[in-house]
Amino acid sequence: MNPHQESSPGEDEEVTQLVCQEAELKDGQMKEVSVGEKKVLLIRTSGQYSAVGNQCTHYNAPLVKGALVGDRLRCPFHGACFNVKTGDIEEYPGLDCLPSYKVKVQDGQVYVSVNRKSLNTTRRVKEMCSAVPEIKHTILLIGGGPASLVCAEMLRQNCYQGRIIMVTKDTLPPFDKPKLSKALNVESSSIVLRSSEFFQQYGIEVWTKKEAVSLNPSDKAVKMSDGTLQHYDQLLIATGCRAKLLSCPGNELTGVKALQSYEDAKEIHSSCLSRRAVIIGASFIGMEVASYLADKAASVAVVGATTYPYERSLGPDIGKMTMQMLAEHNVKFYMNDGATEIRGENGKVKEVVLKSGAVLEADVVIAAIGVIPNSDFLAGSEVDLDSKKAIIVDKFMRTNIADVFSAGDVTSFPLAFHGDRRVNIGHWQMSQAQELLPSLC
């Protein structure tokens, strides 16, 4: 045993390690230390030391490289934010908190204690209750994305013991959808956000392969694609968006695809191996798919409507840089252009005709031209939609119908720091951040 390491007997046995001298860190500084074989992040703020897990619970980024402001630590990868005193996650992305550890300062020396049972623990789930069968109150969540999942967990974290039903048209329970365009052949087990045991433990019902087809607010009922009717006391609509499909002649040919589901990702991967791929669209999905296919397809061509990729969202400089990076990996770009026709042979894609007159040989055509809010099932429900079919909500995520809420990519909401201008932002982190608890409880 390390001479500076101690352990105490008993059921809750701890390992205690001398990790540094008290004067070693100044306020606003942090460092990784070891307690036994456990790496821990030691932080000093306002003259006090605290210790938490050293990896972000989102994608395991090293938090020692993050930004520490006051008692909040921001991940260097995607901006998740944690309270260094408690380890609690305070801003998304990610779901779980950091484990926190005991710190003792004695005689100018800093000690950190870790329970032996948690030596291999890298994340912590907030304490949650479960359902009580006698409570008949039901909250129905339509959609299996981050907004629904965070809503379900927040309800349980705040002692809601009624029935929670989450309905998703996907074959999987809530999963990390942004990974699909980055790794089309990813295994489902590596992207599922919560296990089936988790949902069972906390009494969250997850219905997969089922879709809402109509809403009757008067009866507080949603009709499902299998013909069943589900009543609710409160309803959250978090159905997200779907990919826009190509409308040019030939869009029905075999080999024309769009990325919407886990199965779509697998199919695009397998169909593009050593084949000629043409991607219509040069924003996030199109560019990520092009990057993934660059060393797998026989050829990759990207057709974009602007001068550079990402130009409308990130500007020309970043677009030009990413375009050059992919061009170095033999991705061909056809910018300020678009598809006018997809020609086929024996019912299969053969080539793509562009507005410029160029003709691109192709075996697979992938549409990445934007998204459409999944709000069609609300026809006749009197739920207010904007001109782009997004659901209109207030700052509490309430629609114009009592007990009907909405969140995530499907919504149009007032953005406070933009003078309450109504916006629709299709982003994973935004969907998680639209916490609904103040309205639902």
Buried (B, 14 or more C-beta within 10 A) or exposed (E): EEEEBBEEEEEEEBBBBBBBEBEBBEEEEBBEBEBBEBBBBBBBBEEEBBBBBBBBBBBEBBBBEBEBEEBBBBBBBBBBBBBBBBBBBBBBBBBBBBBBBEBEEEEEBBBBBBBBEBEEEBBBBBEBBEBEEEEEEBBBBBBBBBBBBBBBBBBBBEEBBBBBBBBBBBEBBBBBBBBBBBBBEBEEEEBBBBEEEBBEBBBBBBBBEBBBBBBEBEEBBBBBEEEEEBEBBBBBBBBBBBBBBBEBBBBEBEBBBBBBBBEBBBBBBEBBEEBBBBBBBBBBBBBBBBBBBBEBBEBBBBBBBBEBBBBEEBEBEBBBEBBEEBEEEEBBBBBEBBBBBBBBEEEEBBBBBBBEEEEBEBBBBBBBBEBBBBBEBBEEBEBBBBEEBBBBBEEEBBBEBEBBBBBBBBBBBBBEEEEEEBEBBBBBBBBBBBBBBEBBE
